[in-house]
Amino acid sequence: MARPSPLAERVTVTMPSELVAGIDRIEANRSRFIAEAVRHELQRRQRLELLRSLEAPHPDSAATAALGLADWAEALPEGDSDLLDPSAGEPVHWRPESGWQHAGSPEIKP
């Protein structure tokens, strides 16, 4: 279970009484329950946003993908070349009509 941050702010939240009663049935500490629920919802929304981003990447990301990871890594400023190992991971290619595809899949044409 996540511990509350040492820096906390008091907020007032209005919610239907049946929700409050439901919280009270399963948790004695309303604040902790609500904090955990909000944290969970924030993580869920961040995952959804990441999935949306992967399905329709920003044009700058698509340009970087088209350039190729190895070429992008070589273009990094001096001293930043160790930020990325192009040989690690799994090769993928972006196709606007079908999204990210694993290299070697039938839809990929070199």
N, CA, C and O atoms as CSV, one atom per row, in Angstrom:
chain,resi,resn,atom,element,x,y,z
A,1,MET,N,N,0.852,-1.174,0.000
A,1,MET,CA,C,0.000,0.000,0.000
A,1,MET,C,C,0.894,1.231,0.000
A,1,MET,O,O,1.893,1.273,0.718
A,2,ALA,N,N,0.548,2.216,-0.787
A,2,ALA,CA,C,1.336,3.438,-0.884
A,2,ALA,C,C,1.152,4.281,0.369
A,2,ALA,O,O,0.045,4.419,0.891
A,3,ARG,N,N,2.247,4.835,0.833
A,3,ARG,CA,C,2.195,5.712,1.998
A,3,ARG,C,C,1.855,7.126,1.539
A,3,ARG,O,O,2.263,7.537,0.453
A,4,PRO,N,N,1.115,7.871,2.350
A,4,PRO,CA,C,0.800,9.246,1.975
A,4,PRO,C,C,2.068,10.095,1.956
A,4,PRO,O,O,3.010,9.858,2.712
A,5,SER,N,N,2.065,11.063,1.095
A,5,SER,CA,C,3.187,11.987,0.996
A,5,SER,C,C,3.285,12.796,2.277
A,5,SER,O,O,2.259,13.124,2.874
A,6,PRO,N,N,4.520,13.133,2.723
A,6,PRO,CA,C,4.630,13.965,3.916
A,6,PRO,C,C,3.998,15.338,3.699
A,6,PRO,O,O,3.592,15.992,4.660
A,7,LEU,N,N,3.914,15.771,2.459
A,7,LEU,CA,C,3.249,17.027,2.142
A,7,LEU,C,C,1.842,16.698,1.666
A,7,LEU,O,O,1.659,16.084,0.615
A,8,ALA,N,N,0.878,17.100,2.427
A,8,ALA,CA,C,-0.510,16.805,2.075
A,8,ALA,C,C,-1.306,18.098,2.119
A,8,ALA,O,O,-0.965,19.032,2.844
A,9,GLU,N,N,-2.356,18.134,1.343
A,9,GLU,CA,C,-3.248,19.286,1.332
A,9,GLU,C,C,-4.648,18.819,1.680
A,9,GLU,O,O,-5.080,17.738,1.280
A,10,ARG,N,N,-5.330,19.635,2.414
A,10,ARG,CA,C,-6.714,19.337,2.750
A,10,ARG,C,C,-7.592,19.845,1.611
A,10,ARG,O,O,-7.449,20.976,1.147
A,11,VAL,N,N,-8.503,18.977,1.176
A,11,VAL,CA,C,-9.460,19.360,0.139
A,11,VAL,C,C,-10.857,18.978,0.608
A,11,VAL,O,O,-11.032,18.069,1.419
A,12,THR,N,N,-11.817,19.673,0.094
A,12,THR,CA,C,-13.213,19.352,0.392
A,12,THR,C,C,-13.817,18.770,-0.871
A,12,THR,O,O,-13.754,19.373,-1.943
A,13,VAL,N,N,-14.400,17.596,-0.730
A,13,VAL,CA,C,-15.003,16.908,-1.868
A,13,VAL,C,C,-16.450,16.613,-1.527
A,13,VAL,O,O,-16.750,16.104,-0.447
A,14,THR,N,N,-17.344,16.932,-2.446
A,14,THR,CA,C,-18.755,16.623,-2.266
A,14,THR,C,C,-19.079,15.426,-3.136
A,14,THR,O,O,-18.780,15.403,-4.330
A,15,MET,N,N,-19.705,14.419,-2.509
A,15,MET,CA,C,-20.078,13.228,-3.270
A,15,MET,C,C,-21.389,12.683,-2.729
A,15,MET,O,O,-21.780,12.991,-1.604
A,16,PRO,N,N,-22.059,11.879,-3.524
A,16,PRO,CA,C,-23.336,11.314,-3.079
A,16,PRO,C,C,-23.165,10.512,-1.782
A,16,PRO,O,O,-22.144,9.858,-1.569
A,17,SER,N,N,-24.174,10.577,-0.936
A,17,SER,CA,C,-24.109,9.927,0.367
A,17,SER,C,C,-23.944,8.413,0.244
A,17,SER,O,O,-23.327,7.795,1.112
A,18,GLU,N,N,-24.484,7.802,-0.817
A,18,GLU,CA,C,-24.320,6.352,-0.952
A,18,GLU,C,C,-22.863,5.971,-1.208
A,18,GLU,O,O,-22.427,4.894,-0.802
A,19,LEU,N,N,-22.098,6.854,-1.884
A,19,LEU,CA,C,-20.671,6.586,-2.055
A,19,LEU,C,C,-19.938,6.667,-0.719
A,19,LEU,O,O,-19.099,5.820,-0.411
A,20,VAL,N,N,-20.258,7.680,0.063
A,20,VAL,CA,C,-19.634,7.830,1.384
A,20,VAL,C,C,-19.963,6.616,2.248
A,20,VAL,O,O,-19.085,6.087,2.928
A,21,ALA,N,N,-21.219,6.170,2.228
A,21,ALA,CA,C,-21.609,4.997,3.011
A,21,ALA,C,C,-20.860,3.754,2.538
A,21,ALA,O,O,-20.449,2.927,3.352
A,22,GLY,N,N,-20.684,3.623,1.235
A,22,GLY,CA,C,-19.931,2.489,0.688
A,22,GLY,C,C,-18.478,2.506,1.136
A,22,GLY,O,O,-17.915,1.463,1.467
A,23,ILE,N,N,-17.873,3.681,1.147
A,23,ILE,CA,C,-16.491,3.806,1.633
A,23,ILE,C,C,-16.428,3.419,3.099
A,23,ILE,O,O,-15.563,2.647,3.510
A,24,ASP,N,N,-17.346,3.957,3.881
A,24,ASP,CA,C,-17.342,3.706,5.325
A,24,ASP,C,C,-17.535,2.222,5.659
A,24,ASP,O,O,-17.048,1.755,6.688
A,25,ARG,N,N,-18.243,1.478,4.796
A,25,ARG,CA,C,-18.442,0.052,5.043
A,25,ARG,C,C,-17.145,-0.738,4.915
A,25,ARG,O,O,-16.976,-1.764,5.575
A,26,ILE,N,N,-16.226,-0.268,4.067
A,26,ILE,CA,C,-15.022,-1.073,3.811
A,26,ILE,C,C,-13.723,-0.434,4.279
A,26,ILE,O,O,-12.687,-1.099,4.289
A,27,GLU,N,N,-13.751,0.840,4.669
A,27,GLU,CA,C,-12.520,1.522,5.054
A,27,GLU,C,C,-12.809,2.546,6.139
A,27,GLU,O,O,-13.703,3.381,6.001
A,28,ALA,N,N,-12.049,2.474,7.210
A,28,ALA,CA,C,-12.240,3.420,8.316
A,28,ALA,C,C,-11.639,4.786,7.990
A,28,ALA,O,O,-12.098,5.808,8.502
A,29,ASN,N,N,-10.628,4.803,7.151
A,29,ASN,CA,C,-9.941,6.052,6.824
A,29,ASN,C,C,-10.377,6.517,5.431
A,29,ASN,O,O,-9.830,6.080,4.418
A,30,ARG,N,N,-11.358,7.400,5.400
A,30,ARG,CA,C,-11.874,7.897,4.115
A,30,ARG,C,C,-10.786,8.554,3.274
A,30,ARG,O,O,-10.705,8.327,2.067
A,31,SER,N,N,-9.963,9.358,3.906
A,31,SER,CA,C,-8.922,10.081,3.161
A,31,SER,C,C,-7.987,9.115,2.448
A,31,SER,O,O,-7.662,9.311,1.277
A,32,ARG,N,N,-7.557,8.080,3.147
A,32,ARG,CA,C,-6.649,7.101,2.534
A,32,ARG,C,C,-7.347,6.402,1.375
A,32,ARG,O,O,-6.753,6.226,0.311
A,33,PHE,N,N,-8.601,6.002,1.569
A,33,PHE,CA,C,-9.351,5.317,0.517
A,33,PHE,C,C,-9.471,6.202,-0.724
A,33,PHE,O,O,-9.217,5.757,-1.843
A,34,ILE,N,N,-9.858,7.450,-0.512
A,34,ILE,CA,C,-10.045,8.366,-1.641
A,34,ILE,C,C,-8.713,8.659,-2.321
A,34,ILE,O,O,-8.654,8.739,-3.548
A,35,ALA,N,N,-7.646,8.819,-1.546
A,35,ALA,CA,C,-6.319,9.055,-2.136
A,35,ALA,C,C,-5.903,7.867,-3.001
A,35,ALA,O,O,-5.394,8.049,-4.107
A,36,GLU,N,N,-6.122,6.646,-2.494
A,36,GLU,CA,C,-5.777,5.453,-3.275
A,36,GLU,C,C,-6.629,5.364,-4.543
A,36,GLU,O,O,-6.122,5.009,-5.607
A,37,ALA,N,N,-7.906,5.680,-4.433
A,37,ALA,CA,C,-8.795,5.627,-5.597
A,37,ALA,C,C,-8.380,6.659,-6.651
A,37,ALA,O,O,-8.382,6.367,-7.847
A,38,VAL,N,N,-8.031,7.844,-6.209
A,38,VAL,CA,C,-7.605,8.890,-7.142
A,38,VAL,C,C,-6.276,8.499,-7.791
A,38,VAL,O,O,-6.096,8.673,-8.996
A,39,ARG,N,N,-5.356,7.973,-6.995
A,39,ARG,CA,C,-4.056,7.538,-7.528
A,39,ARG,C,C,-4.270,6.458,-8.599
A,39,ARG,O,O,-3.657,6.499,-9.665
A,40,HIS,N,N,-5.141,5.505,-8.300
A,40,HIS,CA,C,-5.449,4.435,-9.250
A,40,HIS,C,C,-6.035,5.014,-10.541
A,40,HIS,O,O,-5.639,4.617,-11.637
A,41,GLU,N,N,-6.975,5.948,-10.411
A,41,GLU,CA,C,-7.607,6.543,-11.591
A,41,GLU,C,C,-6.609,7.351,-12.407
A,41,GLU,O,O,-6.645,7.317,-13.637
A,42,LEU,N,N,-5.722,8.074,-11.742
A,42,LEU,CA,C,-4.692,8.824,-12.472
A,42,LEU,C,C,-3.784,7.884,-13.265
A,42,LEU,O,O,-3.460,8.165,-14.419
A,43,GLN,N,N,-3.374,6.778,-12.657
A,43,GLN,CA,C,-2.540,5.802,-13.360
A,43,GLN,C,C,-3.292,5.196,-14.538
A,43,GLN,O,O,-2.717,5.004,-15.610
A,44,ARG,N,N,-4.567,4.896,-14.349
A,44,ARG,CA,C,-5.378,4.334,-15.438
A,44,ARG,C,C,-5.461,5.298,-16.610
A,44,ARG,O,O,-5.318,4.902,-17.767
A,45,ARG,N,N,-5.695,6.566,-16.299
A,45,ARG,CA,C,-5.797,7.564,-17.372
A,45,ARG,C,C,-4.457,7.788,-18.059
A,45,ARG,O,O,-4.416,8.022,-19.267
A,46,GLN,N,N,-3.370,7.719,-17.315
A,46,GLN,CA,C,-2.051,7.852,-17.931
A,46,GLN,C,C,-1.783,6.691,-18.883
A,46,GLN,O,O,-1.231,6.891,-19.965
A,47,ARG,N,N,-2.173,5.472,-18.486
A,47,ARG,CA,C,-2.014,4.318,-19.374
A,47,ARG,C,C,-2.857,4.490,-20.637
A,47,ARG,O,O,-2.395,4.195,-21.740
A,48,LEU,N,N,-4.089,4.966,-20.478
A,48,LEU,CA,C,-4.940,5.199,-21.650
A,48,LEU,C,C,-4.331,6.242,-22.577
A,48,LEU,O,O,-4.362,6.087,-23.798
A,49,GLU,N,N,-3.783,7.295,-22.002
A,49,GLU,CA,C,-3.156,8.339,-22.820
A,49,GLU,C,C,-1.942,7.785,-23.558
A,49,GLU,O,O,-1.710,8.122,-24.719
A,50,LEU,N,N,-1.170,6.937,-22.887
A,50,LEU,CA,C,-0.026,6.305,-23.543
A,50,LEU,C,C,-0.499,5.427,-24.696
A,50,LEU,O,O,0.089,5.462,-25.777
A,51,LEU,N,N,-1.546,4.645,-24.483
A,51,LEU,CA,C,-2.072,3.811,-25.566
A,51,LEU,C,C,-2.553,4.661,-26.736
A,51,LEU,O,O,-2.305,4.328,-27.895
A,52,ARG,N,N,-3.248,5.769,-26.428
A,52,ARG,CA,C,-3.689,6.668,-27.506
A,52,ARG,C,C,-2.486,7.230,-28.262
A,52,ARG,O,O,-2.514,7.355,-29.486
A,53,SER,N,N,-1.443,7.562,-27.528
A,53,SER,CA,C,-0.237,8.097,-28.146
A,53,SER,C,C,0.426,7.053,-29.043
A,53,SER,O,O,0.933,7.385,-30.114
A,54,LEU,N,N,0.423,5.802,-28.611
A,54,LEU,CA,C,1.021,4.741,-29.424
A,54,LEU,C,C,0.190,4.461,-30.668
A,54,LEU,O,O,0.737,4.112,-31.714
A,55,GLU,N,N,-1.124,4.610,-30.561
A,55,GLU,CA,C,-2.000,4.372,-31.710
A,55,GLU,C,C,-1.908,5.495,-32.734
A,55,GLU,O,O,-2.073,5.257,-33.931
A,56,ALA,N,N,-1.649,6.709,-32.279
A,56,ALA,CA,C,-1.553,7.864,-33.176
A,56,ALA,C,C,-0.434,8.777,-32.668
A,56,ALA,O,O,-0.702,9.790,-32.021
A,57,PRO,N,N,0.804,8.420,-32.958
A,57,PRO,CA,C,1.916,9.200,-32.412
A,57,PRO,C,C,1.953,10.621,-32.950
A,57,PRO,O,O,1.427,10.920,-34.022
A,58,HIS,N,N,2.579,11.471,-32.184
A,58,HIS,CA,C,2.791,12.856,-32.586
A,58,HIS,C,C,3.618,12.860,-33.873
A,58,HIS,O,O,4.484,12.001,-34.041
A,59,PRO,N,N,3.373,13.806,-34.784
A,59,PRO,CA,C,4.126,13.836,-36.045
A,59,PRO,C,C,5.646,13.836,-35.849
A,59,PRO,O,O,6.369,13.242,-36.649
A,60,ASP,N,N,6.131,14.489,-34.806
A,60,ASP,CA,C,7.580,14.475,-34.560
A,60,ASP,C,C,8.060,13.070,-34.225
A,60,ASP,O,O,9.160,12.683,-34.621
A,61,SER,N,N,7.250,12.301,-33.502
A,61,SER,CA,C,7.618,10.927,-33.176
A,61,SER,C,C,7.639,10.072,-34.435
A,61,SER,O,O,8.525,9.236,-34.610
A,62,ALA,N,N,6.663,10.283,-35.310
A,62,ALA,CA,C,6.619,9.521,-36.557
A,62,ALA,C,C,7.847,9.829,-37.410
A,62,ALA,O,O,8.399,8.938,-38.056
A,63,ALA,N,N,8.273,11.095,-37.411
A,63,ALA,CA,C,9.473,11.465,-38.174
A,63,ALA,C,C,10.705,10.775,-37.595
A,63,ALA,O,O,11.559,10.300,-38.343
A,64,THR,N,N,10.800,10.719,-36.272
A,64,THR,CA,C,11.926,10.039,-35.632
A,64,THR,C,C,11.899,8.558,-35.959
A,64,THR,O,O,12.942,7.965,-36.234
A,65,ALA,N,N,10.716,7.952,-35.933
A,65,ALA,CA,C,10.590,6.530,-36.258
A,65,ALA,C,C,11.003,6.270,-37.703
A,65,ALA,O,O,11.647,5.263,-37.997
A,66,ALA,N,N,10.630,7.181,-38.606
A,66,ALA,CA,C,10.994,7.025,-40.011
A,66,ALA,C,C,12.505,7.147,-40.194
A,66,ALA,O,O,13.088,6.466,-41.038
A,67,LEU,N,N,13.131,8.005,-39.413
A,67,LEU,CA,C,14.580,8.188,-39.493
A,67,LEU,C,C,15.288,6.903,-39.104
A,67,LEU,O,O,16.299,6.540,-39.704
A,68,GLY,N,N,14.769,6.227,-38.119
A,68,GLY,CA,C,15.398,5.001,-37.639
A,68,GLY,C,C,16.144,5.271,-36.350
A,68,GLY,O,O,16.764,6.321,-36.180
A,69,LEU,N,N,16.076,4.323,-35.459
A,69,LEU,CA,C,16.661,4.481,-34.135
A,69,LEU,C,C,18.170,4.632,-34.187
A,69,LEU,O,O,18.729,5.462,-33.471
A,70,ALA,N,N,18.836,3.852,-35.014
A,70,ALA,CA,C,20.294,3.929,-35.093
A,70,ALA,C,C,20.730,5.298,-35.606
A,70,ALA,O,O,21.659,5.897,-35.064
A,71,ASP,N,N,20.061,5.797,-36.653
A,71,ASP,CA,C,20.413,7.115,-37.186
A,71,ASP,C,C,20.125,8.205,-36.166
A,71,ASP,O,O,20.898,9.153,-36.029
A,72,TRP,N,N,19.020,8.073,-35.454
A,72,TRP,CA,C,18.682,9.053,-34.422
A,72,TRP,C,C,19.749,9.058,-33.337
A,72,TRP,O,O,20.181,10.121,-32.890
A,73,ALA,N,N,20.177,7.864,-32.910
A,73,ALA,CA,C,21.189,7.768,-31.858
A,73,ALA,C,C,22.507,8.383,-32.310
A,73,ALA,O,O,23.196,9.034,-31.524
A,74,GLU,N,N,22.855,8.177,-33.569
A,74,GLU,CA,C,24.103,8.752,-34.094
A,74,GLU,C,C,24.039,10.273,-34.164
A,74,GLU,O,O,25.072,10.940,-34.115
A,75,ALA,N,N,22.835,10.826,-34.277
A,75,ALA,CA,C,22.679,12.287,-34.373
A,75,ALA,C,C,22.647,12.968,-33.012
A,75,ALA,O,O,22.571,14.194,-32.939
A,76,LEU,N,N,22.704,12.188,-31.929
A,76,LEU,CA,C,22.703,12.793,-30.586
A,76,LEU,C,C,23.945,13.650,-30.386
A,76,LEU,O,O,24.989,13.363,-30.972
A,77,PRO,N,N,23.853,14.688,-29.578
A,77,PRO,CA,C,25.026,15.523,-29.298
A,77,PRO,C,C,26.144,14.696,-28.657
A,77,PRO,O,O,25.893,13.657,-28.045
A,78,GLU,N,N,27.364,15.170,-28.807
A,78,GLU,CA,C,28.537,14.510,-28.223
A,78,GLU,C,C,28.306,14.273,-26.732
A,78,GLU,O,O,27.844,15.166,-26.023
A,79,GLY,N,N,28.624,13.085,-26.267
A,79,GLY,CA,C,28.459,12.771,-24.860
A,79,GLY,C,C,27.128,12.135,-24.532
A,79,GLY,O,O,26.945,11.631,-23.424
A,80,ASP,N,N,26.186,12.143,-25.474
A,80,ASP,CA,C,24.874,11.551,-25.231
A,80,ASP,C,C,24.713,10.208,-25.936
A,80,ASP,O,O,23.626,9.631,-25.922
A,81,SER,N,N,25.764,9.712,-26.541
A,81,SER,CA,C,25.652,8.498,-27.346
A,81,SER,C,C,25.346,7.256,-26.512
A,81,SER,O,O,24.894,6.248,-27.055
A,82,ASP,N,N,25.586,7.312,-25.205
A,82,ASP,CA,C,25.317,6.143,-24.372
A,82,ASP,C,C,23.888,6.114,-23.838
A,82,ASP,O,O,23.550,5.239,-23.041
A,83,LEU,N,N,23.046,7.052,-24.262
A,83,LEU,CA,C,21.668,7.099,-23.792
A,83,LEU,C,C,20.815,5.983,-24.387
A,83,LEU,O,O,19.760,5.656,-23.843
A,84,LEU,N,N,21.250,5.409,-25.474
A,84,LEU,CA,C,20.421,4.455,-26.194
A,84,LEU,C,C,21.291,3.358,-26.776
A,84,LEU,O,O,22.362,3.624,-27.321
A,85,ASP,N,N,20.829,2.141,-26.659
A,85,ASP,CA,C,21.488,1.000,-27.279
A,85,ASP,C,C,20.571,0.493,-28.385
A,85,ASP,O,O,19.628,-0.252,-28.113
A,86,PRO,N,N,20.838,0.892,-29.649
A,86,PRO,CA,C,19.948,0.505,-30.749
A,86,PRO,C,C,19.843,-1.002,-30.948
A,86,PRO,O,O,18.881,-1.477,-31.551
A,87,SER,N,N,20.813,-1.755,-30.451
A,87,SER,CA,C,20.753,-3.208,-30.626
A,87,SER,C,C,19.874,-3.879,-29.578
A,87,SER,O,O,19.559,-5.062,-29.709
A,88,ALA,N,N,19.476,-3.154,-28.552
A,88,ALA,CA,C,18.607,-3.723,-27.514
A,88,ALA,C,C,17.154,-3.626,-27.948
A,88,ALA,O,O,16.811,-2.815,-28.809
A,89,GLY,N,N,16.321,-4.434,-27.366
A,89,GLY,CA,C,14.896,-4.352,-27.660
A,89,GLY,C,C,14.520,-5.125,-28.899
A,89,GLY,O,O,15.288,-5.950,-29.394
A,90,GLU,N,N,13.338,-4.851,-29.390
A,90,GLU,CA,C,12.802,-5.562,-30.542
A,90,GLU,C,C,12.499,-4.573,-31.654
A,90,GLU,O,O,11.825,-3.572,-31.410
A,91,PRO,N,N,12.971,-4.820,-32.860
A,91,PRO,CA,C,12.717,-3.883,-33.965
A,91,PRO,C,C,11.226,-3.813,-34.313
A,91,PRO,O,O,10.562,-4.840,-34.456
A,92,VAL,N,N,10.719,-2.605,-34.446
A,92,VAL,CA,C,9.345,-2.372,-34.863
A,92,VAL,C,C,9.333,-1.257,-35.900
A,92,VAL,O,O,10.281,-0.479,-36.007
A,93,HIS,N,N,8.270,-1.193,-36.643
A,93,HIS,CA,C,8.088,-0.151,-37.654
A,93,HIS,C,C,6.689,0.411,-37.509
A,93,HIS,O,O,5.754,-0.318,-37.178
A,94,TRP,N,N,6.537,1.717,-37.758
A,94,TRP,CA,C,5.235,2.374,-37.695
A,94,TRP,C,C,4.600,2.398,-39.067
A,94,TRP,O,O,5.227,2.805,-40.045
A,95,ARG,N,N,3.344,1.960,-39.138
A,95,ARG,CA,C,2.556,2.038,-40.353
A,95,ARG,C,C,1.284,2.798,-40.010
A,95,ARG,O,O,0.512,2.339,-39.168
A,96,PRO,N,N,1.037,3.956,-40.641
A,96,PRO,CA,C,-0.144,4.754,-40.293
A,96,PRO,C,C,-1.450,3.968,-40.369
A,96,PRO,O,O,-2.367,4.217,-39.586
A,97,GLU,N,N,-1.544,3.033,-41.292
A,97,GLU,CA,C,-2.786,2.290,-41.449
A,97,GLU,C,C,-2.952,1.160,-40.433
A,97,GLU,O,O,-4.068,0.692,-40.210
A,98,SER,N,N,-1.859,0.718,-39.818
A,98,SER,CA,C,-1.970,-0.424,-38.902
A,98,SER,C,C,-1.224,-0.251,-37.588
A,98,SER,O,O,-1.276,-1.140,-36.739
A,99,GLY,N,N,-0.534,0.865,-37.396
A,99,GLY,CA,C,0.173,1.112,-36.138
A,99,GLY,C,C,1.535,0.461,-36.108
A,99,GLY,O,O,2.134,0.194,-37.150
A,100,TRP,N,N,2.023,0.205,-34.897
A,100,TRP,CA,C,3.348,-0.391,-34.723
A,100,TRP,C,C,3.307,-1.856,-35.110
A,100,TRP,O,O,2.417,-2.591,-34.682
A,101,GLN,N,N,4.262,-2.282,-35.914
A,101,GLN,CA,C,4.371,-3.658,-36.375
A,101,GLN,C,C,5.758,-4.189,-36.037
A,101,GLN,O,O,6.754,-3.477,-36.163
A,102,HIS,N,N,5.812,-5.434,-35.613
A,102,HIS,CA,C,7.104,-6.062,-35.345
A,102,HIS,C,C,7.836,-6.265,-36.661
A,102,HIS,O,O,7.231,-6.637,-37.666
A,103,ALA,N,N,9.132,-6.019,-36.652
A,103,ALA,CA,C,9.936,-6.252,-37.851
A,103,ALA,C,C,9.846,-7.726,-38.216
A,103,ALA,O,O,9.887,-8.592,-37.342
A,104,GLY,N,N,9.726,-8.004,-39.494
A,104,GLY,CA,C,9.614,-9.379,-39.941
A,104,GLY,C,C,8.186,-9.872,-40.050
A,104,GLY,O,O,7.947,-10.967,-40.558
A,105,SER,N,N,7.214,-9.064,-39.570
A,105,SER,CA,C,5.829,-9.501,-39.723
A,105,SER,C,C,5.448,-9.370,-41.190
A,105,SER,O,O,6.068,-8.584,-41.906
A,106,PRO,N,N,4.460,-10.106,-41.660
A,106,PRO,CA,C,4.115,-10.113,-43.086
A,106,PRO,C,C,3.795,-8.731,-43.638
A,106,PRO,O,O,3.987,-8.486,-44.829
A,107,GLU,N,N,3.304,-7.810,-42.783
A,107,GLU,CA,C,2.929,-6.493,-43.277
A,107,GLU,C,C,4.125,-5.580,-43.517
A,107,GLU,O,O,3.991,-4.525,-44.137
A,108,ILE,N,N,5.293,-5.986,-43.025
A,108,ILE,CA,C,6.475,-5.142,-43.139
A,108,ILE,C,C,7.189,-5.449,-44.446
A,108,ILE,O,O,7.509,-6.596,-44.758
A,109,LYS,N,N,7.422,-4.396,-45.187
A,109,LYS,CA,C,8.211,-4.540,-46.420
A,109,LYS,C,C,9.452,-3.671,-46.237
A,109,LYS,O,O,9.335,-2.456,-46.079
A,110,PRO,N,N,10.624,-4.271,-46.256
A,110,PRO,CA,C,11.846,-3.484,-46.002
A,110,PRO,C,C,12.070,-2.371,-46.985
A,110,PRO,O,O,13.057,-1.643,-46.879
